[in-house]
Structures are given as C-alpha cells and as structure tokens.
Amino acid sequence: GDSVTQMEGPVTLSEEAFLTINCTYTATGYPSLFWYVQYPGEGLQLLLKATKADDKGSNKGFEATYRKETTSFHLEKGSVQVSDSAVYFCALTTNRDDKIIFGKGTRLHILP
Amino acid sequence: DGGITQSPKYLFRKEGQNVTLSCEQNLNHDAMYWYRQDPGQGLRLIYYSQIVNDFQKGDIAEGYSVSREKKESFPLTVTSAQKNPTAFYLCASNIGINNQPQHFGDGTRLSIL
C-alpha cells in the first residue's frame, strides 16, 4: 500500500544552520505530496505542496522538490530560526481517494 | 475568516462516560476527517465523511462514532468502549476532490480522569 517514510527526530540545530528533513514515499499512480507543520498545542498547517514530478513547493523559506526518480520530497531551508521549532509531517494523497497518508513526523529543535 | 473550529480545546471526563467533540467548518468543504494523535506519534484516521449523511471507518474506528447531518458539522463521540481515549484529536476537511490538501482545526485534548 501507499506509505511515507521520514527521518526520525528529534533534529536539533543551531539558529542559521541549514536544514534537511528527508522524506521518501511509496505510491501507485501519481501522488500529490505535502509538508505540514505542527506547532506545540496546535493543529497541522499546510507548509507547501507539489502535485507533479519536478515541481518545487516553497513557503516561508522552506522548499521541497518532487523527485519521481528517487520517490523523494525532502524538506530544506537555508537558514533556520528558533521560531521554526515544530513537528514536520510529510504526506501524500493519490487520485484514488481523498485520504492523506502521513509520515510519523519529525520534531525539530532550533537552539538560539 | 474561513476555517475549522474545534471545541473545546481541553476536555476532561470520567472513565465510563461518553464524550462528544465538536468540529465545525465554514470552508464549504464536502469532506471531513477525524484523526487521533498520541505523544510522539503520527496521525491515525478514525472516521471520514465525503458527503452529508455518509461516513466511513478509518484505521482505528473502534470505540468511536460520528454523524454528518450537516455539511458544516462532523462531531465525534468517544464512547466508553474506547479503551484508551486520552489523546489529542484533530479534525480536518478538504474540498473532496482527489489530490487536494486537508485543512486542520486546532485540536481537542481529551483527558480521562
């Protein structure tokens, strides 16, 4: 079945460091891919999305490129801030139904 | 402002009682979802509804029930049959067309005393 695998956390970085959170997926068909962010005590917010191969989603300095050849959608940011501390979820949905498959989440801690 | 409202934010109930969590959306979305999130865990789908008066079980439906009498509302009842109900519950919606993202409420944290 469809699945999403993302790197386990927690990930701890210093402010202004470069961030990569790895995400790979397994899906039949042509999934759309998402990154969501969850701040403490809140729901999930859509951070960025990509709907076809080679698309790049971007928002708030974060980027991710839909790589069909490697079935990956890694999240990157060039210079993280303390305010980026949160849990990040990689997810996919397919054109078979409107359910979303989530990864288990990666907790990110940014130290000042 | 359009969005999803979950209430209450915190809920405490005694063991053996049923409790209902509210979820309302004014996004005109057809599809709505309930997830459970445990500490350090991902999201697990409880129930979902793609249209009014219809809903389907997700991966962990046992001990839960839902209704979808109105497009805007999708309440979740945690029954006494749910063995371990203490968790963070998230409601979501989307327009019901495949390949679209879901929009989430801010969640309800349920604690059983």
Boltz contact constraints between the chains, C-beta under 6 A:
constraints:
  - contact:
      token1: [A, 32]
      token2: [B, 99]
      max_distance: 6.0
  - contact:
      token1: [A, 34]
      token2: [B, 101]
      max_distance: 6.0
  - contact:
      token1: [A, 42]
      token2: [B, 106]
      max_distance: 6.0
  - contact:
      token1: [A, 43]
      token2: [B, 90]
      max_distance: 6.0
  - contact:
      token1: [A, 43]
      token2: [B, 104]
      max_distance: 6.0
  - contact:
      token1: [A, 43]
      token2: [B, 105]
      max_distance: 6.0
  - contact:
      token1: [A, 43]
      token2: [B, 106]
      max_distance: 6.0
  - contact:
      token1: [A, 43]
      token2: [B, 107]
      max_distance: 6.0
  - contact:
      token1: [A, 44]
      token2: [B, 104]
      max_distance: 6.0
  - contact:
      token1: [A, 46]
      token2: [B, 101]
      max_distance: 6.0
  - contact:
      token1: [A, 49]
      token2: [B, 101]
      max_distance: 6.0
  - contact:
      token1: [A, 93]
      token2: [B, 99]
      max_distance: 6.0
  - contact:
      token1: [A, 95]
      token2: [B, 98]
      max_distance: 6.0
  - contact:
      token1: [A, 95]
      token2: [B, 99]
      max_distance: 6.0
  - contact:
      token1: [A, 98]
      token2: [B, 31]
      max_distance: 6.0
  - contact:
      token1: [A, 98]
      token2: [B, 96]
      max_distance: 6.0
  - contact:
      token1: [A, 98]
      token2: [B, 98]
      max_distance: 6.0
  - contact:
      token1: [A, 100]
      token2: [B, 102]
      max_distance: 6.0
  - contact:
      token1: [A, 102]
      token2: [B, 42]
      max_distance: 6.0
  - contact:
      token1: [A, 102]
      token2: [B, 43]
      max_distance: 6.0
  - contact:
      token1: [A, 104]
      token2: [B, 42]
      max_distance: 6.0
  - contact:
      token1: [A, 105]
      token2: [B, 42]
      max_distance: 6.0
